[in-house]
């Protein structure tokens, strides 16, 4: 399938996503994480001439940019500034109560990583914010500069799987106030020191943890998955791209649970749970980028795509 996105943005697992969703004319689709808009462009192009797409993004800048990008599609594309945890509330309001496909691409877009003002990356100096929507919740600076040492260490360990979380938290508390990304990265680097065989920058896990925490990303994902399945027509597909083990674990466990006919302990002779399978797995294992994609876009190396198809439930 031809790629139609702008050359400045490369959607991760683009061909694989379109193959999984199989957009077709007349279909209705939801992109819950517009990012740079590349997947949305592909879905709209593949579902021409009358397929429609509802796109959401929690980042107001991303929503504005993609709204302009998709303007040539007219009323075939609706773009909202909203978090995908509101899917069940918003989709019916815009005529997307039953759809053929839903995409959740949980990674940051290149635009967000490169944006100087949001503080997602330590590759350039920026204020410590890290919120997708600067008008919502607490910023990373609030967390770094006001949370107690133990609470800060717990965040770094739980959401970043950082085994040196306590040492890092102790160093942060000793050096605050800390207001910029590079200043925080320097504090973390000094606390961690050199780790033999470590590919990642010493601050990578801590930055991930702070971003996940301030945006409530894992809670939002847990809320959105059942909402997305409920919006699918029988045969419709939910495709989810994750970028780290915490997200992937949530998606994998949810898909596994909802694809099982019974959740009772195996030693029970008769089912008593009343559960029924609502989905089937599109593939047994997650799809990862090929060597060529990773070479062209190193940020894609940790991506994993999982898909589930909604079953017809016979009452």
Phi, psi and omega in degrees: 000133184296145177271131186242003184279162180294146184295341182281351181225127180247106178294138180288138177051043185301305182296321181295321178295313181294325177295319182290316181283332180047059181302143180220159179306138178084351182284160176240133187224153178236128170251105186279354182216080189300320180057238178276353176090001184295315178295320180299317177301316181296319180295315180294320179294318182287337182259012177298150010264354189228011174293150183234154182223135171252121182245138179234150169207135180288341180271115183298327178294318178296317180299317179295316182296315183287329175301318177291321180298322184267002181306322179300343179275357177060224184282003173288340182237126175242126182241129180237143169273100183195153176278144183292352175290353178256018182306311184297328180283316190272321187304313180297329181297334184248017175083023181240043181289331178224121187230164180273338183198149175227135176241133171235107177258103193278357181278159172289144176280162177301326179297318181290318180296325183270349181295130185286339190262349187264343173074029179283334186239150175260012177285341175217152184283136182201162176298147179282091180244288176072005177276138173297317178245107183298348180270357185243137169069191180268152179271168175298327177297321177300316181294310184298323189261349184235340182285147176294156185303317182294318179296320179295317178298321179297320178296314181296324181283315185290316187259349178241354183051039182271111184288343177258031186300320182292319178297318180294315180300319179298318180292321179297312181299322181290334185256357184283156014282143178236123189239354183232159183295316183290326177295318178294317179300322179293317178299315181295316181300317179294324180291321184279317186074191180280131177248117185302130177076007183276122178279324186286151170297143182304336183268356188302309184294323180292319177295319176302314183298315181296317180297315179298318182294310186291335180261001181050045189295318183289321177296318179297320179296315179299325178287324188283328185301308179294329177295318180296316179298320181296331182279344183284142167287156172307130184093346178289158188238135169256122178247131182230126175255123177248163183230359174206167190296329181295313177296312185298324180296318179297313182295313182299314181293321179295313180298318181296315181298311186283351176264001179264144181280337182213140180249008180292153174303143184299337181281350179284127183287333182231138179295131178235000186275336181073007180283150173223153179291130178253345182220165168233148181288137176290323174213155185287329181238156179293150178267131180243159181295149176282173183299323181294317180296318179297321179295321181280331182220085183304334180294346182276353193299332182262005183287146176216128181255127174236148181223149177222140180251132182286136179268157172277124182265122177265115180273000000 
